[in-house]
Amino acid sequence: MTSERDVIVVGAGPAGATTAVYLAQQGYDVLLLDRHQFPRDKTCGDAVPAGAIDTLNHLGMGDKIQQAVQRGELYPLESMRLVSPKGYELEAMFHKGPGGNDSYVAPRQYFDVLIQQHAIDSGAKFRQAQATAPLLENGRVVGVKVKENGRIQELHSKVVVGADGVTSVITRTLRPKENQHTDGHRAVALRAYIEGLKEFPHQVEFYLYNQILPGYAWIFPTAQNRANIGLGMRLDHFRAKKQSLEEMLDTFLAMPAIKKRLQPGWKLHDMATWQLNFGSQQHLQHVYDSAILVGDAAGLINPLTGGGIHNAIISAKLAARTVHEALQRNDTSRSSMQIYEQRIHEAIWGSMKRSYQFQRSLMRFPMLIDFLVKRMKENSGLAKMFLTKL
Ligand SMILES: Cc1cc2nc3c(=O)[nH]c(=O)nc-3n(C[C@H](O)[C@H](O)[C@H](O)COP(=O)(O)OP(=O)(O)OC[C@H]3O[C@@H](n4cnc5c(N)ncnc54)[C@H](O)[C@@H]3O)c2cc1C
């Protein structure tokens, strides 16, 4: 048996690494685990809104972020373009966050390692190990079972933070089956990088068209003539569709508006699919005796835009505050930490609810998008939703 840590964070994506930064900066003994060594890729559109950057700067990451921008790893955004099924276009400018920061397209192989490294610089220990299950004693989580270099080990802690993403082993074990995400609150998406596409500099593009509604296709530039490209669909619609996401991407690339921008020798690489769990399903449990869920492990992705990085970082901040209070009280029971569920609700439920209502309306009345995009200005609700909840 190893000695007991204050906190083990399982998963070093934005949710887990940010939680580790907060807690390590307060002096806690934090072990951050991930099954991958960093840097590593994560299938994503890579769009990071200014609000998320604001929070990371508050944690002292300003220099790291600016250096990554200088190296050309993070690509600043100025505007977005929303294209409706009939081809109407709405352009809107991004506003800087309250801290004066830009939004970025930040490929996750570059972005995530910045936070993971900051967690280490803040005092957290990092280990490459795969969690196979939470360790339970009389219903209370007392640590995690991990596979490290082929060996199974038991690691003990006062609190476990489940930050292991949408396929979380912590969530699957702790959250009752009947209380897990249903297909109407989930999506699948495909992402690739494209070289040789005439991009609109510093502008992200969203294409909402009938075949994939209420999902969309995107083009998010990462540099000149290079972009992250992909599309996503609600899981229940995808299952009914009986067409692969790769075929849908072919259809998207063959659209005249896209095809004419492809340059000779263009190519796709690093194509991958992944799942999204939306935060629109109410009454999901995020707190257990001595364990707490953050980010995609909790299921906090915006149901309209598919954006989850900002919510992952918001949940990290709220979870770290809750864990800190519980450790101070020496009581990490569910009842002691349950306030986290209320804090999450207050912080993000309003926007989740509005986004979900929008998502359902767009699905039922696709013509509404043509109407909104044709008639509305850049301060319309739809534009704002995409600008702030990427
Ligand atoms: C195709 C696609 C496009 C998207 N586009 C955007 C976008 O443009 N903007 C946006 O804001 N959001 C986007 N999202 C959502 C976004 O990717 C997630 O919300 C975000 O990554 C959540 O961060 P996280 O830290 O909770 O989880 P993750 O980023 O998934 O991190 C989880 C970490 O846990 C590790 N892990 C998993 N299991 C274990 C285990 N058993 N043991 C140890 N470690 C483990 C993983 O290796 C990973 O490092 C997109 C999602 C998809 C699928």
PDBQT file of the ligand as one rigid body, heavy atoms in Angstrom, charges set to zero:
ROOT
HETATM    1  C1  LIG A 401     -14.929  16.067 -32.429  1.00  0.00    +0.000 C 
HETATM    2  C2  LIG A 401     -15.069  16.970 -31.239  1.00  0.00    +0.000 A 
HETATM    3  C3  LIG A 401     -14.953  18.342 -31.420  1.00  0.00    +0.000 A 
HETATM    4  C4  LIG A 401     -14.999  19.201 -30.319  1.00  0.00    +0.000 A 
HETATM    5  N1  LIG A 401     -14.768  20.531 -30.520  1.00  0.00    +0.000 NA
HETATM    6  C5  LIG A 401     -14.697  21.364 -29.464  1.00  0.00    +0.000 A 
HETATM    7  C6  LIG A 401     -14.299  22.720 -29.641  1.00  0.00    +0.000 A 
HETATM    8  O1  LIG A 401     -13.970  23.163 -30.746  1.00  0.00    +0.000 OA
HETATM    9  N2  LIG A 401     -14.255  23.526 -28.526  1.00  0.00    +0.000 N 
HETATM   10  C7  LIG A 401     -14.572  23.042 -27.289  1.00  0.00    +0.000 A 
HETATM   11  O2  LIG A 401     -14.553  23.826 -26.323  1.00  0.00    +0.000 OA
HETATM   12  N3  LIG A 401     -14.912  21.755 -27.097  1.00  0.00    +0.000 NA
HETATM   13  C8  LIG A 401     -14.958  20.891 -28.140  1.00  0.00    +0.000 A 
HETATM   14  N4  LIG A 401     -15.240  19.567 -27.941  1.00  0.00    +0.000 N 
HETATM   15  C9  LIG A 401     -15.427  19.087 -26.570  1.00  0.00    +0.000 C 
HETATM   16  C10 LIG A 401     -14.066  19.004 -25.858  1.00  0.00    +0.000 C 
HETATM   17  O3  LIG A 401     -13.170  18.222 -26.622  1.00  0.00    +0.000 OA
HETATM   18  C11 LIG A 401     -14.239  18.411 -24.454  1.00  0.00    +0.000 C 
HETATM   19  O4  LIG A 401     -15.338  19.007 -23.833  1.00  0.00    +0.000 OA
HETATM   20  C12 LIG A 401     -12.986  18.625 -23.589  1.00  0.00    +0.000 C 
HETATM   21  O5  LIG A 401     -11.908  17.907 -24.112  1.00  0.00    +0.000 OA
HETATM   22  C13 LIG A 401     -13.269  18.186 -22.147  1.00  0.00    +0.000 C 
HETATM   23  O6  LIG A 401     -12.071  18.192 -21.394  1.00  0.00    +0.000 OA
HETATM   24  P1  LIG A 401     -11.869  17.104 -20.235  1.00  0.00    +0.000 P 
HETATM   25  O7  LIG A 401     -10.590  17.454 -19.589  1.00  0.00    +0.000 OA
HETATM   26  O8  LIG A 401     -13.085  16.953 -19.439  1.00  0.00    +0.000 OA
HETATM   27  O9  LIG A 401     -11.713  15.713 -21.001  1.00  0.00    +0.000 OA
HETATM   28  P2  LIG A 401     -10.579  15.236 -22.062  1.00  0.00    +0.000 P 
HETATM   29  O10 LIG A 401     -10.056  16.385 -22.793  1.00  0.00    +0.000 OA
HETATM   30  O11 LIG A 401     -11.220  14.123 -22.801  1.00  0.00    +0.000 OA
HETATM   31  O12 LIG A 401      -9.432  14.682 -21.122  1.00  0.00    +0.000 OA
HETATM   32  C14 LIG A 401      -9.578  13.460 -20.441  1.00  0.00    +0.000 C 
HETATM   33  C15 LIG A 401      -8.199  12.900 -20.157  1.00  0.00    +0.000 C 
HETATM   34  O13 LIG A 401      -8.365  11.717 -19.376  1.00  0.00    +0.000 OA
HETATM   35  C16 LIG A 401      -7.466  10.734 -19.848  1.00  0.00    +0.000 C 
HETATM   36  N5  LIG A 401      -8.045   9.435 -19.499  1.00  0.00    +0.000 N 
HETATM   37  C17 LIG A 401      -9.164   8.867 -20.002  1.00  0.00    +0.000 A 
HETATM   38  N6  LIG A 401      -9.395   7.694 -19.397  1.00  0.00    +0.000 NA
HETATM   39  C18 LIG A 401      -8.396   7.510 -18.505  1.00  0.00    +0.000 A 
HETATM   40  C19 LIG A 401      -8.092   6.490 -17.579  1.00  0.00    +0.000 A 
HETATM   41  N7  LIG A 401      -8.867   5.389 -17.463  1.00  0.00    +0.000 N 
HETATM   42  N8  LIG A 401      -6.997   6.617 -16.803  1.00  0.00    +0.000 NA
HETATM   43  C20 LIG A 401      -6.194   7.725 -16.916  1.00  0.00    +0.000 A 
HETATM   44  N9  LIG A 401      -6.446   8.714 -17.784  1.00  0.00    +0.000 NA
HETATM   45  C21 LIG A 401      -7.526   8.617 -18.554  1.00  0.00    +0.000 A 
HETATM   46  C22 LIG A 401      -7.361  10.976 -21.340  1.00  0.00    +0.000 C 
HETATM   47  O14 LIG A 401      -6.158  10.472 -21.872  1.00  0.00    +0.000 OA
HETATM   48  C23 LIG A 401      -7.441  12.497 -21.405  1.00  0.00    +0.000 C 
HETATM   49  O15 LIG A 401      -6.142  13.082 -21.373  1.00  0.00    +0.000 OA
HETATM   50  C24 LIG A 401     -15.228  18.671 -29.022  1.00  0.00    +0.000 A 
HETATM   51  C25 LIG A 401     -15.390  17.302 -28.837  1.00  0.00    +0.000 A 
HETATM   52  C26 LIG A 401     -15.297  16.449 -29.935  1.00  0.00    +0.000 A 
HETATM   53  C27 LIG A 401     -15.422  14.978 -29.724  1.00  0.00    +0.000 C 
ENDROOT
TORSDOF 0
